[in-house]
Amino acid sequence: MKQQSIGHVSALFISQKDTSTRKMQQSIHLDLRGILHDKFYNKDIQRSVLITSKESYALAQEHQISMPYGSLGENLLIDYNPYHLPKGTQLSMGTSILEISQNCTLCDHLSNIDKQLPILLKHDRGIFAKVIQEGDIQKGDEIFIIK
């Protein structure tokens, strides 16, 4: 299996149950139903994991929109822009494998941060992935595209 290294996991987050609060993690465990302890676990397998690039935050910052990591609702913040990767691309991180399932749609809550944000990040908010191989991902793990 040929793999190409593309970057690293910069931060990990889970959505806490019964709140809109996101909690930063040093590691997460995934199974075929999603991220354990995340409020979206076992809800929609095609949208189990939201991956966002640090470039999305940089784009917002260029437009004077400052927000902390995690504000875009991501589970994985990475230092690589994956938005051009086609559906079906598999990414290996830690001991897990994720498969890109769809581009992220914009949520109403982004306009609560700044009214420009939904338009600005229309194609740069993130991508959804489903879990192909369960495992663990830790902050700092290298990311590989599986060919």
Secondary structure, DSSP 8 states (H G I E B T S, - for coil): --EEEEEEEEEEEEE-TTSS-EEEESEEEEETTEETT-TTTTT-GGGSEEEEEHHHHHHHHHTT----TTTT--SEEESS--TTS-TT-EEEETTEEEEEEEE----THHHHH-TTHHHHTTTTS-EEEEEEE-EEEETT-EEEEE-
